[in-house]
Amino acid sequence: MNSIFIEGLRVDARVGIYSRERIASQVVELDLHFGIPETAAIQDDIARSIDYAEVVGVIRAELAKRHFNLIETLGEFVVDMLYARFSAAWVKVWVSKPGVVKGVRRVGAHIQRGCAVSTAMPD
Protein backbone atom coordinates (compact mmCIF):
# COMPACT_ATOMS: atom_id res chain seq x y z
CA MET A 1 0.00 0.00 0.00
CA ASN A 2 1.46 3.32 -1.07
CA SER A 3 0.25 6.68 0.12
CA ILE A 4 0.88 10.40 0.10
CA PHE A 5 0.49 12.70 3.06
CA ILE A 6 0.19 16.45 3.24
CA GLU A 7 0.78 17.77 6.73
CA GLY A 8 0.06 21.21 8.14
CA LEU A 9 -1.80 22.64 5.15
CA ARG A 10 -3.04 26.03 6.32
CA VAL A 11 -6.06 27.35 4.46
CA ASP A 12 -8.31 30.36 4.93
CA ALA A 13 -11.86 29.05 5.26
CA ARG A 14 -15.23 30.13 6.56
CA VAL A 15 -16.30 27.51 9.05
CA GLY A 16 -18.35 27.82 12.20
CA ILE A 17 -21.77 28.48 13.63
CA TYR A 18 -21.14 31.93 15.08
CA SER A 19 -21.94 35.08 13.09
CA ARG A 20 -18.31 36.22 13.12
CA GLU A 21 -17.32 32.87 11.57
CA ARG A 22 -19.89 33.26 8.81
CA ILE A 23 -18.52 36.65 7.79
CA ALA A 24 -14.75 36.34 8.03
CA SER A 25 -12.49 33.48 7.11
CA GLN A 26 -10.15 31.92 9.63
CA VAL A 27 -7.14 29.68 9.39
CA VAL A 28 -7.96 25.99 9.24
CA GLU A 29 -5.23 23.39 9.32
CA LEU A 30 -5.51 20.15 7.37
CA ASP A 31 -3.52 16.95 7.51
CA LEU A 32 -4.27 14.58 4.65
CA HIS A 33 -3.24 10.97 4.10
CA PHE A 34 -4.48 9.11 1.03
CA GLY A 35 -3.80 5.94 -0.89
CA ILE A 36 -2.23 5.85 -4.34
CA PRO A 37 -1.55 2.98 -6.73
CA GLU A 38 1.74 1.13 -6.28
CA THR A 39 2.27 1.44 -10.01
CA ALA A 40 2.99 5.15 -9.60
CA ALA A 41 6.29 4.48 -7.83
CA ILE A 42 7.14 1.37 -9.83
CA GLN A 43 6.73 3.20 -13.12
CA ASP A 44 7.97 6.56 -11.77
CA ASP A 45 4.99 8.22 -13.45
CA ILE A 46 3.03 11.17 -12.02
CA ALA A 47 0.15 10.30 -14.34
CA ARG A 48 -0.37 7.14 -12.23
CA SER A 49 -0.20 9.04 -8.94
CA ILE A 50 -1.92 12.03 -7.36
CA ASP A 51 -0.18 15.38 -7.74
CA TYR A 52 -0.05 16.79 -4.20
CA ALA A 53 0.51 20.35 -5.48
CA GLU A 54 -2.73 20.07 -7.44
CA VAL A 55 -4.53 18.70 -4.35
CA VAL A 56 -3.36 21.72 -2.32
CA GLY A 57 -4.43 24.17 -5.02
CA VAL A 58 -7.87 22.64 -5.45
CA ILE A 59 -8.51 22.51 -1.70
CA ARG A 60 -7.58 26.19 -1.31
CA ALA A 61 -9.77 27.22 -4.24
CA GLU A 62 -12.79 25.14 -3.22
CA LEU A 63 -12.73 26.10 0.48
CA ALA A 64 -12.52 29.79 -0.46
CA LYS A 65 -15.91 29.48 -2.18
CA ARG A 66 -17.91 27.95 0.68
CA HIS A 67 -19.07 28.25 4.27
CA PHE A 68 -19.38 25.19 6.49
CA ASN A 69 -21.23 25.21 9.80
CA LEU A 70 -19.28 22.25 11.14
CA ILE A 71 -15.62 21.39 10.85
CA GLU A 72 -16.76 17.78 10.34
CA THR A 73 -18.68 18.84 7.22
CA LEU A 74 -15.59 20.59 5.87
CA GLY A 75 -13.66 17.36 6.44
CA GLU A 76 -16.31 15.29 4.65
CA PHE A 77 -16.18 17.72 1.72
CA VAL A 78 -12.40 17.27 1.41
CA VAL A 79 -12.68 13.47 1.67
CA ASP A 80 -15.35 13.38 -1.04
CA MET A 81 -13.22 15.60 -3.27
CA LEU A 82 -10.17 13.37 -2.89
CA TYR A 83 -12.26 10.38 -3.93
CA ALA A 84 -14.20 12.01 -6.76
CA ARG A 85 -11.63 14.31 -8.32
CA PHE A 86 -8.38 12.50 -7.55
CA SER A 87 -9.51 8.85 -7.32
CA ALA A 88 -7.73 8.24 -4.03
CA ALA A 89 -7.85 4.58 -2.95
CA TRP A 90 -8.60 5.57 0.67
CA VAL A 91 -8.55 8.84 2.57
CA LYS A 92 -7.88 10.15 6.08
CA VAL A 93 -8.34 13.84 6.84
CA TRP A 94 -7.73 15.76 10.06
CA VAL A 95 -9.21 19.27 10.15
CA SER A 96 -8.45 21.66 12.99
CA LYS A 97 -9.06 25.25 14.00
CA PRO A 98 -6.02 26.46 15.95
CA GLY A 99 -6.51 28.76 18.90
CA VAL A 100 -10.30 29.10 18.75
CA VAL A 101 -10.88 27.99 22.34
CA LYS A 102 -8.98 29.70 25.13
CA GLY A 103 -6.38 27.42 26.65
CA VAL A 104 -6.70 24.85 23.85
CA ARG A 105 -4.08 24.54 21.11
CA ARG A 106 -6.60 23.39 18.52
CA VAL A 107 -9.96 21.68 18.06
CA GLY A 108 -10.85 19.50 15.14
CA ALA A 109 -12.23 16.39 13.54
CA HIS A 110 -10.88 13.27 11.91
CA ILE A 111 -12.65 11.73 8.92
CA GLN A 112 -11.59 8.38 7.48
CA ARG A 113 -12.93 6.45 4.49
CA GLY A 114 -11.93 3.24 2.81
CA CYS A 115 -9.20 1.97 5.10
CA ALA A 116 -8.85 0.20 8.41
CA VAL A 117 -5.42 1.61 9.16
CA SER A 118 -4.44 3.42 12.38
CA THR A 119 -5.96 6.85 12.92
CA ALA A 120 -2.64 8.29 14.14
CA MET A 121 -1.61 11.45 12.35
CA PRO A 122 1.35 11.08 9.98
CA ASP A 123 4.74 11.69 11.64
C-alpha positions in Angstrom: 0.0 0.0 0.0 1.5 3.3 -1.1 0.3 6.7 0.1 0.9 10.4 0.1 0.5 12.7 3.1 0.2 16.5 3.2 0.8 17.8 6.7 0.1 21.2 8.1 -1.8 22.6 5.1 -3.0 26.0 6.3 -6.1 27.3 4.5 -8.3 30.4 4.9 -11.9 29.1 5.3 -15.2 30.1 6.6 -16.3 27.5 9.1 -18.4 27.8 12.2 -21.8 28.5 13.6 -21.1 31.9 15.1 -21.9 35.1 13.1 -18.3 36.2 13.1 -17.3 32.9 11.6 -19.9 33.3 8.8 -18.5 36.7 7.8 -14.8 36.3 8.0 -12.5 33.5 7.1 -10.2 31.9 9.6 -7.1 29.7 9.4 -8.0 26.0 9.2 -5.2 23.4 9.3 -5.5 20.2 7.4 -3.5 17.0 7.5 -4.3 14.6 4.7 -3.2 11.0 4.1 -4.5 9.1 1.0 -3.8 5.9 -0.9 -2.2 5.9 -4.3 -1.6 3.0 -6.7 1.7 1.1 -6.3 2.3 1.4 -10.0 3.0 5.2 -9.6 6.3 4.5 -7.8 7.1 1.4 -9.8 6.7 3.2 -13.1 8.0 6.6 -11.8 5.0 8.2 -13.5 3.0 11.2 -12.0 0.1 10.3 -14.3 -0.4 7.1 -12.2 -0.2 9.0 -8.9 -1.9 12.0 -7.4 -0.2 15.4 -7.7 0.0 16.8 -4.2 0.5 20.3 -5.5 -2.7 20.1 -7.4 -4.5 18.7 -4.3 -3.4 21.7 -2.3 -4.4 24.2 -5.0 -7.9 22.6 -5.4 -8.5 22.5 -1.7 -7.6 26.2 -1.3 -9.8 27.2 -4.2 -12.8 25.1 -3.2 -12.7 26.1 0.5 -12.5 29.8 -0.5 -15.9 29.5 -2.2 -17.9 28.0 0.7 -19.1 28.3 4.3 -19.4 25.2 6.5 -21.2 25.2 9.8 -19.3 22.3 11.1 -15.6 21.4 10.8 -16.8 17.8 10.3 -18.7 18.8 7.2 -15.6 20.6 5.9 -13.7 17.4 6.4 -16.3 15.3 4.7 -16.2 17.7 1.7 -12.4 17.3 1.4 -12.7 13.5 1.7 -15.4 13.4 -1.0 -13.2 15.6 -3.3 -10.2 13.4 -2.9 -12.3 10.4 -3.9 -14.2 12.0 -6.8 -11.6 14.3 -8.3 -8.4 12.5 -7.6 -9.5 8.8 -7.3 -7.7 8.2 -4.0 -7.8 4.6 -3.0 -8.6 5.6 0.7 -8.6 8.8 2.6 -7.9 10.1 6.1 -8.3 13.8 6.8 -7.7 15.8 10.1 -9.2 19.3 10.2 -8.5 21.7 13.0 -9.1 25.3 14.0 -6.0 26.5 15.9 -6.5 28.8 18.9 -10.3 29.1 18.7 -10.9 28.0 22.3 -9.0 29.7 25.1 -6.4 27.4 26.6 -6.7 24.8 23.8 -4.1 24.5 21.1 -6.6 23.4 18.5 -10.0 21.7 18.1 -10.9 19.5 15.1 -12.2 16.4 13.5 -10.9 13.3 11.9 -12.6 11.7 8.9 -11.6 8.4 7.5 -12.9 6.4 4.5 -11.9 3.2 2.8 -9.2 2.0 5.1 -8.8 0.2 8.4 -5.4 1.6 9.2 -4.4 3.4 12.4 -6.0 6.9 12.9 -2.6 8.3 14.1 -1.6 11.4 12.3 1.3 11.1 10.0 4.7 11.7 11.6 
